[in-house]
Amino acid sequence: MATSQVTYLGGLHTECRHLQSGAAISTDAPVDNRGKGEAFSPTDLFATSLAACAMTIMGIYGEEHKVDVTGMTAEVTKTMSENGPRRVAAVEVNIAMPDREYSDREKRSLERAALTCPVHKSLHPDIRQSINLIWAK
């Protein structure tokens, strides 16, 4: 079964629809590649998926071990290559953890969980990626 349907709307915009839920995401080409920056670019979504995936796996760990990670936020920085073909060269994800007490074991386990997400494991090794957890306490 297909996962999504993407429709090109013209003007470098697409609408991406998740077939199971009907949820939609719009894209636009980035400003540095003829777009207007009116929505996520496809490479923005690519980079953002690393954060969403890592946080989802951390959430699964949290639910299984009764560790509350609700409210964590991530800032994603995508770097495009400067030479050669246009591609994502690096993705940095900084996850700010909620202001709660976490044991050293929970911290290590959450960090390990983030690095086991399927997106992290699927990215080409030439793409530099870092996932950093920032602890409030």
LINKA-V753340 format. One record per pair of residues at least 24 apart in sequence whose C-alpha atoms are under 10 Angstrom apart, sorted by the first residue. I is the first residue (numbers start at 1). J is the second residue. Records with the same first field share a line. If there is no record, write none. Layout:
I->J + J
//
This chain:
11->35 + 36
12->36 + 41
13->37 + 38 + 39 + 40 + 41 + 42
14->39 + 41 + 42
33->86
43->78 + 79 + 80 + 87 + 88
44->76 + 77 + 78 + 79 + 88 + 91
45->78
46->78 + 88 + 91 + 119 + 123
47->76 + 77 + 78 + 79 + 88 + 90 + 91 + 92 + 93 + 119 + 129
48->74 + 75 + 76 + 77 + 78 + 91 + 92 + 93
49->76 + 119 + 120
50->76 + 91 + 92 + 93 + 114 + 115 + 117 + 118 + 119 + 120 + 121 + 122 + 123 + 129 + 130 + 131
51->75 + 76 + 91 + 92 + 93 + 94 + 95 + 114 + 117 + 119 + 120 + 131
52->76 + 93 + 114 + 117 + 119
53->114 + 115 + 116 + 117 + 118 + 119 + 120
54->93 + 95 + 110 + 111 + 112 + 113 + 114 + 115 + 116 + 117 + 118 + 119 + 120 + 131
55->95 + 110 + 113 + 114 + 115 + 117
56->113 + 114 + 117
57->110 + 112 + 113 + 114 + 115 + 116 + 117 + 118
58->109 + 110 + 111 + 112 + 113 + 114 + 115 + 116 + 117
59->110 + 113 + 114
60->110 + 113
61->106 + 109 + 110 + 112 + 113 + 114
62->106 + 109 + 110 + 113
65->106
67->100 + 101 + 102 + 103 + 106 + 110
68->98 + 100 + 101 + 102
69->97 + 98 + 99 + 100 + 102 + 110
70->97 + 98
71->96 + 97 + 98 + 99
72->96 + 97 + 98 + 99 + 133 + 134 + 135
73->97 + 98 + 133 + 134
74->131 + 132 + 133 + 134
76->130 + 131
77->129 + 130
78->129
79->127 + 128
80->127
81->127
87->127
88->126 + 127 + 128
89->124 + 126 + 127 + 128 + 129
90->126 + 127 + 128 + 129 + 130
91->127 + 128 + 129 + 130 + 131
92->128 + 129 + 130 + 131 + 132
93->129 + 130 + 131 + 132 + 133
94->130 + 131 + 132 + 133 + 134
95->131 + 132 + 133 + 134 + 135
96->132 + 133 + 134 + 135 + 136
97->133 + 134 + 135 + 136 + 137
98->134 + 135 + 136 + 137
99->135 + 136 + 137
100->135 + 136 + 137
101->135 + 136 + 137
102->135 + 136 + 137
107->133 + 135
//
